[in-house]
């Protein structure tokens, strides 16, 4: 017995007191308050609220004493060539010298459609938390929903659209910036950079990477503050990522041979061919990046459709397929070559199946015996370029594309037009890239910026008792691609095989050392999106501040 209590009861009460103190500390935490205020500004990608969000953020930052004294160091540059007229937000704390660390993240969030009847409260974290708990207490069925109820009832998690992805990261970065601004005789500079449009075309980060080159600063490293997901105890979510996966959208324009449905064996249904491609591509290990000692994410279909615009009894002549492909070591050239090989085999097998089935029915079609064409966009373009005045006509057609149309749809329109100009006949497949390429990036452990961060994490583990693990590649696709050290040859190859001009990279990434260090939570982009508050609002700002101090005091960085 200890003071009249059993050891078990004493430990339980001690844990309850610690939990109560933690909750009290979190509720009054200034980083939490910043994050909630940002969430309340419903900056859904491509919305008016996203366009207006910089004013909200400028007001929040402008209240800080440093920026009241130095208003010229807080500005909001307009994003060039952005159809939505959006702006980034820059806040610079100047110390001595030119050495600079950038803290960055995006402020746009995905839509709230998946909140269902709770959608009116998606941007009100406090109310939403109560509403979700009420709902889950009555309706929770899945293990994920039971876990969400347990998390929210603990008081350590907070829901809200964009709170995890990624306004809690921005709030942690701002707190570290404010803490740094209060230091006397600061060495180095810290630039806080909030960008628009990460969830769509990354207009903000692509323009910001050029901005960093123009500033009279020596950027020694960039810390992206994007969040990670962890369904466990946080040991996976509390991570430093040295790289980010690349993203490619491999497309296939599939051309069949249309015919009256009453004489189906006289043609080749494009739906049959595109289904054969999808079967060949989906989850295929040969199309999955397994380089650098890591098994990557396998390709998966994001779009499959025929191109008939009305109902009739003619079989579809054309179909369209888009595959999401994530890379961390494979070049884009190798990716397209692998997809081309798989496509040739899949189409050959599909036509052989049609021949076998037709023969079993006592029929024979010349269409089934045709040798299929499998081309890349670049190969098709080179065939068409032999025509007089072709490039001028192509430019005119591309100039007429609706700029607000999504990039895969623009690519589809260009490829259809190009096929019409070619005079070629099906069956055929034209492979290429249909959306913006996110280059992969990786920073070796031996890099001085990484070594300095590792020293900081060792210190904070001792002082805060928080362990941050080191991981190779952030798998969520991020703006790290635009700040990091990308392969320019890879980008040029993708551009040559991308049909839509707006989907091509015109400004190269900044080629700076970049890592990702952000908060963690669960179910981001889902209605149960929630952030783990102790790490996001208490530990992460202090970790970031320690990193800033160590980087600026390091002679190696």
N, C-alpha and C positions, 0 to 999 in steps of 0.2 A: 504493500500500500504506500502511496505517495500523497501526503497531506489528506488522507481520508479517501483518496480516489484510487481505483485500480489503475494499473499501468495502461491498460487499453483505453479506459475512459479519459485518462489524462492526455494521451497522444491524440485521441479524437478531438477533444476540446481544443488542444493546441493547433491542430490542423484547421478547425473551424475559425479560430481567432485569426490565423494567418490568412485564410481565405477572405474573411471579412475585411481585414486591413488591405488586402490586394484589391478587392472590389471597390473599397472607398478611394484608394489611390487612383484606380483606373477612371472612376466616375468624374474625378476632379482634374484629370490629366489634360493639359493644354493641347497635346498632340491629338488626342481623341476629339476635342472640341473643334480643332481645325478640320479634321477629317469629316466630321458630321456636317459642318457648314459647307464643305465642298460637295458632299453628297447631295445636300438639299438643293444645290444648283444642278438641275437634271440635264447634264450635258451629253445627251444621246448623240451618237455620231451622225453628222450631216443635218442636225436640227438647229433651230434658231437659238436654243439654249446653249449648244456647243459654241456657236458664234459669239454669244454674250459672256461665256464663262470667264474669259480673261479679265473682264471688268470686276467680277466677283473676286478672283484670285488677287488682282492688283490691290483691291481694297483690303483684303486680309493681310497681305504682305506689307502694305503701306502703313498699317497701324503700328508696326514694329518701330521702336525708337531709332534704330540704325537708318531705316529708310525714310523716316521723317526728317532725319538730319541730312540724308543723301538721296533725295528723290530722283536725281538724275541716274542713279544706279538701278532703277526699277523701270523697265520699259516693256512694250508689247509690240514687237515687229509683225507686220502683216505678212502672211504667207503668200509668196509670189505664185501666180498662175493657179490659185485655188478657186474653183468655181463657187465655193461656199463663203468666200471672203473671211476666212478664219485667221486667227493670230496665235502666235506663241507668246509665252511670258518668260522674261528674263529678270533675274534678281542677282546682283553681283555684290559680294562683300569683298572689299579690297584690303589687302594687307601689304606687306613689303614684298618686293620682287615681282616676277612675272609668272612664277609657277602657279598653276591653276588646276583644281579638280572640279569637274562638272557633276552635279547631281541632277538626274533627269528622269522624266516619266511622262506618260500621256494622261490627259485629263478627259478624254472622251470615253463614253461607256456604251455598252450594247443596249438594245431595246429592252423594255419591260414587259413584252407581250406574254412571256411565260409565267408571270405572276398570277394570272387569272383574276379571281375576285379580289386579290390583295394588291392589285396593280396601283390603286390610288395612293397606297402608302409605301411604294417601292423606294421612294427617295426621302422617307422619314424614318430613320433607323430605330428610334425609340418606340414609336407607335408600331412599326412593322414587327419589331421583336415580340411585343405582346400579342399581336394579331396572329403571327405564325405559331406561337406557343399554344394559343387557344385552338387554332386549327389542328395542329399536330396531336394535341391531347385527345381530340375526338377522332381524327382520321388517319393518323400515322399507320402505314402498313409495311413499308419496306424497311430494310435495315438502315438505309441511308436516312430515311425520315426519322426513325427512332434515334439515330445518332444526332441528328440536327436538334431534336427536342432536348436531348440530354445536354448538348453543348449550350443551347440558349438558356436552359434552366440553371446552368452553372454560373451564369453571369459573366463568363470569361470570353464569350463570343458575341459579336454584334452583326446583324444582317443589314442589307441595304444594297441596292444596285450601284455598283461601282465602288463600294467601300473596300472590297478586297482588290478588285481589278479596276483602277489601282490608286484610289485617292488616299488610302491609308499609307501607301508608300510615299506619295507626294507630301503628306503631312509629316511623316518621319524626316524626310529630306529638309522640309522647311524648318522643323525644330532644330535640326543639326546646324542649319544655316544661321538661325537666330542665336544659338548658343555660341557659335564661332564668332559672330559679330560682336559679342560682349567681351571677348578676350582682349587683353591689352597687348599691344605690340605684336599683332598677328603676323606670322610669316605665311606668305602665300595668299591666294585668292580662291574664293568659292563662288561658282556660278550655278545658281539654281535655274533649271530650264524645264518648263512644262510645255509639252507639245500637243497639238491637236491630231486627230484622225488616225491613230494607230490601228483602230479596229477595221479600217477600210483600206486606204491607199497610202497611209503614212506621209501625207503631204507635209505635216509639221516637222517630223524628224528629218525628212530628206532635205528640206530647206535649212533646218537648223544646223545640219552637218556642214553646210557651206558657210553659215554664219560664224561658226567657231574658227574657221580659217581666216576670217576677216578681222576678228577682234585682236587687239594688241596684247595677247596673252599666250603663255606657253602652257598648253593643256597637256598635263602629264598623265591624266587618266580620267575616265568617265565611269561613273557608277549609275547603272540603270536600276530603278527602284521597283521593278515589276514583282508581282506576287507569285507565290507558288502554292500548289495544292498538297495537302497532307491529310490522309484519313486516319493517321495514327496519332502519336504523341508529340509530333512536331520535329522529331529528329531528322526527318526527310525535308521538311519545309524550311527549317532554319539553315539555309545553305548559301554559300558563295559559289556562283556559277562563273567559270572561266570562259565560257563560250556560249553561243546560241546556235540552234539548228538553222539551216537554210530552208526556204520554202519555194517549191516550184509547183505550178499548176500545169500538168501535162494534159494536153487536149488531143482529141481525135475527131476529125471530121470524117464521117463514114458515108461512102457513096455506094448505094446498091443499084439494082436495076428494077425500076418500078413496073408494075403490071396490074391488070385487072385482078381483083381478089378471086374471081371465079376461075382464073387461070394462073393460080399462084405459082405453079411450078415453072411457068415461063419466065419468071424473074427471080430476083434475089432481094428479099426483104431487108432493108437497112436495119430494122429493129433486131433481126436475127444476128446480123453481123456485129452490131454494137454490143449486144448481149454476150457474144462470144469474146469480145475484147474485155468487157467488164469481168467476166469469169477468169480470164487470163491474168488480168492486172491486180484484182482485189487481193490484198494480203500476200502477194507473191514474194517469197523469200529472195528470189533472184532480182527483184526490183527494190529490195530493202537495203538501205545503207548499213553495212556491217563492217565498216572500216574503223581504224584507230582503236581497236579493241572494244568497240561498243556496238550493240545490236540496236539499230534505230527503229523508228516507227514505220510499219509497212504502209504502202500506198492504199488509199481508200477513195471510193468514188464520191464526188460532191455533186455531180450532175450527169444524168443520162436521159436523153429525150430524142424523139424523132422531130422532124421539122415541118410536119404537116400543120397548116394553119386552119384547116377546115375538115369536116367529115366528108368522105366519099369512099367508094369501094376500090380505090387505087392503093396499092401497097406503098408504104413510105419509101421515098427515093433516097432520103438523106437522114442521118442521125448525128448526134453530138454527145460527146463524153468528156468529162473533166475529172482528172485524178489528182488528189492532193498527195504531194511527194515531199517528204522531209529528208534533208541531207545533213551530214556533219563531216564527211570526208570525200564522198563521191563528187566528181566534177559534173557539171550540167551536161557536158558532152557525153560522158559515160552513161548518165541517166537516160538521155534520149536514145542513145544507141541500144541500150538494153530494152527499152520499151519498143523500139522498132523491131528488134529480133523477136520479141514475144508476140508483137502484132502480126508479123508475117506468119508465124507458126499458127496462131489462133485463126487467122482468116483462111489459111490453107486448109486447116482441119474443118472449119465451118463449111467451106465449099465442098469438101469431100463428103461431109455428112449429108449435104443437100443432094449431091449426086447419088449417094447410096439410097436415100429415101425415095428419090424420084424413080430410080430403077426398080425399087421394090413395088412401086405403084404403076410400073409399066410405062413410065414417061422418061423423056430425055430432053434436056434443055441446053442450048448452046451457051446460055448465060452461066450455067454452073461450070462449064469447062473453061471459062475465060481465066486467063492468068491475072490475078489481082495485083494492083499497084499499091505499094506502101512507100509513101514519100514523106519527107520532112517539109515543113513550111519553106525553108530555104531552097530546097530542091525544086519545089513547085514554082517558087518565085523566079528562080533562074531559068526555068523553061519559058515562063511568060515574058521575061525581059527581052527575049529575042524579037518580040513584036515591036514595030515602030511606034514610038510615043507611049509605050506602055506605062513607064514610071510616072509620067505626067497624069495619066488617067487614074492610076492607083492613088496618087497624092490627092487628086480631086475627090475621089470616092472617100478617102479617109477624112478629109476636111469636112465632109457632110455628116459624119457620125455624130450622134447625140452625145455630148461630153459627159452628161450625167448618167448615161447608161453604164451598167457595170462592165468592167473590163473583159470578163469572159464573153459576154454578149457582143461587145464590140469586136473581139477576136473572131467570133463565130461569123459575124456579118462580113468581115474582111475575107475570111477563108472561103465563104460561099461565093463571094464576088470573084475571087481569084480563080476558083475552080471553074466558074462559068467562062472566064476569059481564056482558060487553058485549052478548051476544046476536048479535054480528055473524057473518057467514059469509065463508068464503074464496072466491076466492083473495085473499090479503092479505099485507102485510108490515108489521111494527111495528118501527120503528128507534129505537134509544136508546143509552145507555151502560151497560155491564154490569160495570164494575169501577171501582176507585179511580182518580180523575183525578189525574195528576201535572201541576200547572201548569207552563208554561214560565216561565223567568226569564232576564233579561239585564241586565247592568250596563254602561252606556256607558263608552267609553274615557276620557271626560272626567271621570268620577267620581273624587273625591279618593282613595278607597281604591285604585282601579285605578292612578292616577298614582303613588301611593306604592309600590305593588308593582312597577311598571315600573322605577322608580329602583333598587329593590333588585336586580332581575334584571340590570340593567346592571352593578351592582357585582359581583355574583357571577360574571358572565361574565368579568370581568377577573381576579378572584381565583381562581376555580375552573376557568376555561376551559370552562364549561358554558353552552350556549345553550338558553334556554327560549323557545319560540315562543308567540305570542299567537293564540288561536283563539276563534271566536265562541260555538259551542254544543257542549257535551258531549253526545254522542249516545247514551251508555249508559243513560240514565234514572237519576236519582239523587235523593238526599235534598236536593239543592239546592232542589228544588221547594218544600220545606216551610220553608226558611229565607229564601228570596228574596222579591223584590218582585213578587207575583203580581197578576193582574187579578181583582178580586173579582166583577165582573159576569160574567166567564167562568165562575167557579166556581158562581155562582148558577144560570146557565143549565144547566150540567152536572147540578147537583143536581136540577133540575126534570125532567130527562129520564133520570134514573137510577132503576131500579126497586127495587133492593135498598137498604134504609135504611142498612145498614152500609157501603155503597160511597159514600155521600155525605160530602162534607167538612163537618164541623161546626165545627172550629176553623180559622180562617183562617191561612195561612202567616205567619211572623214579620215579613215585609216589611223584611228587613235586607239590606244589601249583601253578596252572596255570590259567591265565585269557586271554581273547582276547580283544585287544584294537587296532583297525586299522582304516584306512581311509574308505570313502564310495564313492559310485558312482552308475552307472547304467549299466545294460546289460552285466555283466561279463560273459566271455566265448563266447560272441556273437560279431558280426562285429562292433557293436556300443558300445563296451566296452569303458567306459570313467570314469575318476576320477574327483571328485569335488576338485579343487585345493586349495581354501582357507583353508579348514580344513586339507587336507592331507599334504600340504607343509608349512603352516604357524602355524596353531594351534596345530596339533598333536605333532610335535617335542617338543614344549614348554610344553605341557601336560605331555609327557613322562619324560622330564627332571625334572619337579616338582615332579612327582611320585618317581623318583630315590632319590631325596633329602629327601623327607618325609619318605620313607622306611628306608633309612640308618640312619636317625636321630630319628627313632622311637625306643623306648625301648621295644615295644611289639613284633616286628618282628624279 
